[in-house]
Each structure stands twice: as structure tokens, then as C-alpha cells.
Amino acid sequence: MEHDTAHGLGTPTAGNASARSGIDGLDLGDDFGWALGVLLRAYRDRVQEAIGDFPHGPRGYETMAEVIRGTQPSQLALANHLGIDRTVMTYLVDDLETDGLVERRPNPADRRQRLVVATPRGREVIEGACSRVVAAQDLVLAGLDPAERETLRRLLITAAAGTGGDVDDPCEVADE
């Protein structure tokens, strides 16, 4: 079995017929799960370094990014979209609010609901963190040229959107 020694990975070379064959010639396919796991761990580590002591780490950063995007206005919508348990989301938003990054406002369309809105300070903090996160992503994807990185990002977002995007049951989401 050939291995990708150029990258020091010691894993079967993608696309190599002998690397795909298992016992009795069974086609095992490419190890997509392994690749996703490696990238996810590298992403998590690099992003954690990039955002430092951001409240709730990468989860807090992703929550703030969604608040800024404005497509998931309520805590429940944020929780479902990000795959975070709704009770955990309450504590997360509480901490973001305590740090002056967001505020809860009554929803004019539904008085039972509170909108989660970024404060000017929150926008400033996320702007600085965003550039550091993009740089961290580029480090994770350093084996690709800039055009390939952009293509991969676009394809991953398209694939994620094709799954329905929102997760109603946080138990369906792998632990971080």
C-alpha cells in the first residue's frame, strides 16, 4: 500500500487503487471521515489559539458570528442552527451579554421572544477575531493554494447547507 510520505502523513494516498482495497479486494473508498477528523482537530486547535479568551471559545465565536449575520435572531434559532443544547445556549448568551458583546431585545413581531443583537463592542471584538480566524483557517489549509482553499470552503458550506443546516436535536451533533 502506498503512503503519502511527501506530507509525512503515513496514510494511504487518495485515489490509489491499492490503498482503496481491503481484504478480498473490498473497495473501502477514500477515508473521508479520517480527513474530516484531522481537519476538524487542526481547525479547533488553531482557532482556539486565534481567539484566545473569547467567551466560550470557538462556540462563543461561532455564536457571535451568527448574531452578526442576523439570520438566527433568537436564542432557540441560534441553538438549533449551531447544534448547541438550548439550555447551554442560555448560559452562553448570558456570558456574551455580561461581557457587553450582545444584548437581548424584545422581538416586535413576537413579544414572547427575545432577539439576540450584537452591541457595538461585540461588532468590534468579532471583527478583530474574524481576521485571526481566517488566518488560522489558512494555516489549516496551507497544503492548498488560495483558489483551492476558496473552492473547498464553498463546497463545505454547500454540503453543510444540503444537510438541512439546522440541528433540532443537539444529541445528533458530535461532541467538540
SULBEL-V731897 format. One record per residue. RES is the residue in one small letter. PSI is psi in whole degrees, 0 to 359 (NA if undefined). OMEGA is omega in degrees with one decimal (none if undefined). D_LAST is the distance of its C-alpha to the last C-alpha in Angstrom with 2 decimals. Layout:
# SULBEL-V731897
res = [RES,RES]
psi = [PSI,PSI]
omega = [OMEGA,OMEGA]
d_last = [D_LAST,D_LAST]
This chain:
# SULBEL-V731897
res = [m,e,h,d,t,a,h,g,l,g,t,p,t,a,g,n,a,s,a,r,s,g,i,d,g,l,d,l,g,d,d,f,g,w,a,l,g,v,l,l,r,a,y,r,d,r,v,q,e,a,i,g,d,f,p,h,g,p,r,g,y,e,t,m,a,e,v,i,r,g,t,q,p,s,q,l,a,l,a,n,h,l,g,i,d,r,t,v,m,t,y,l,v,d,d,l,e,t,d,g,l,v,e,r,r,p,n,p,a,d,r,r,q,r,l,v,v,a,t,p,r,g,r,e,v,i,e,g,a,c,s,r,v,v,a,a,q,d,l,v,l,a,g,l,d,p,a,e,r,e,t,l,r,r,l,l,i,t,a,a,a,g,t,g,g,d,v,d,d,p,c,e,v,a,d,e]
psi = [130,148,153,80,341,326,2,24,333,24,158,142,129,139,349,122,319,332,334,341,138,208,136,29,13,129,110,352,179,152,70,317,318,313,316,318,315,312,319,317,317,318,311,313,314,318,321,316,318,324,350,237,31,136,125,19,219,326,317,319,311,322,314,319,319,323,316,319,327,13,348,78,330,164,316,317,318,313,313,316,320,354,36,133,138,330,325,321,323,313,320,311,323,313,321,323,317,323,1,21,330,166,153,133,148,141,117,336,342,100,346,347,147,135,142,117,137,141,167,320,319,319,320,314,316,328,315,319,324,315,324,324,318,319,321,319,318,324,318,323,24,338,353,150,165,321,320,321,313,319,315,314,312,316,319,319,319,315,317,319,329,344,356,346,296,148,112,331,105,341,343,346,134,144,144,NA]
omega = [179.0,178.7,179.9,-177.6,178.1,179.5,177.0,-175.8,-179.7,-179.6,179.9,178.7,-179.9,175.7,179.5,-175.6,-178.6,178.5,-178.3,-175.5,177.3,178.5,178.5,175.2,178.7,179.0,-178.3,-178.4,175.5,-178.1,-178.5,-179.9,177.5,-178.6,178.5,179.2,178.8,-179.9,-179.6,178.9,178.5,178.4,-178.9,-178.4,-178.6,-179.3,177.5,176.4,-175.0,-175.7,175.6,-174.4,176.6,-178.3,-179.9,173.4,-178.0,177.0,178.4,178.2,-179.7,178.0,178.2,179.1,178.3,176.9,179.7,178.8,175.6,-179.0,-179.7,-167.5,-175.7,176.7,-178.7,178.2,177.4,-178.8,-179.4,-177.5,-176.8,180.0,179.7,177.1,-174.5,177.6,175.8,179.1,178.6,179.1,-179.9,179.7,175.2,-178.2,176.3,178.5,177.5,179.0,177.2,-178.0,178.2,169.6,176.6,178.9,175.7,176.8,-179.1,-179.8,-178.2,-174.0,178.0,-173.7,174.2,174.2,175.2,-173.2,178.2,174.3,174.5,177.0,178.3,178.2,179.7,-178.7,-178.0,178.0,177.7,-179.6,-176.9,-179.3,178.2,178.9,177.6,177.2,177.9,177.7,178.9,176.2,179.1,-177.3,-175.7,178.5,179.4,175.0,-175.3,179.0,178.2,177.4,-179.1,177.9,179.4,178.6,-178.2,179.9,178.2,178.5,177.9,179.4,179.3,178.8,179.3,177.7,-176.4,175.1,-176.9,178.3,-179.0,-179.8,-178.2,178.5,177.7,-176.7,179.1,176.1,-179.9,none]
d_last = [32.27,31.81,28.94,27.74,29.25,29.77,26.12,25.92,23.19,25.26,23.96,26.27,27.57,26.49,29.47,31.47,33.13,33.27,29.58,28.89,31.31,30.45,32.83,35.91,34.97,32.07,30.27,26.63,25.78,23.61,20.31,18.30,15.15,15.51,16.09,13.09,10.86,12.99,12.90,9.19,9.05,12.28,11.36,8.54,11.21,14.08,12.95,12.14,15.67,17.13,16.31,17.03,17.23,16.41,15.85,12.25,11.28,9.76,9.34,12.96,14.04,12.99,14.65,17.65,17.95,18.21,20.67,22.68,22.79,24.25,23.42,21.37,23.71,22.83,19.97,19.81,19.87,17.07,14.91,15.90,15.50,11.98,10.83,10.61,12.83,16.20,16.88,13.78,14.95,18.34,17.36,15.43,18.59,20.81,19.47,19.80,23.26,24.19,23.48,25.74,23.32,23.75,26.28,26.69,29.88,31.72,31.46,35.07,34.58,33.15,33.98,31.54,28.60,27.42,26.42,23.76,25.51,24.83,27.47,29.33,27.50,24.11,25.39,26.56,23.36,21.24,23.99,23.75,19.96,20.16,22.55,20.48,17.36,19.76,21.13,17.76,17.21,20.75,20.11,17.29,19.81,22.82,24.05,24.96,27.81,27.34,28.55,26.18,23.18,24.38,24.97,21.53,19.95,22.44,21.92,18.13,18.74,21.56,19.66,16.85,19.76,21.43,18.84,19.94,17.27,16.80,14.94,17.17,15.31,11.74,11.82,12.12,8.68,6.31,3.78,0.00]
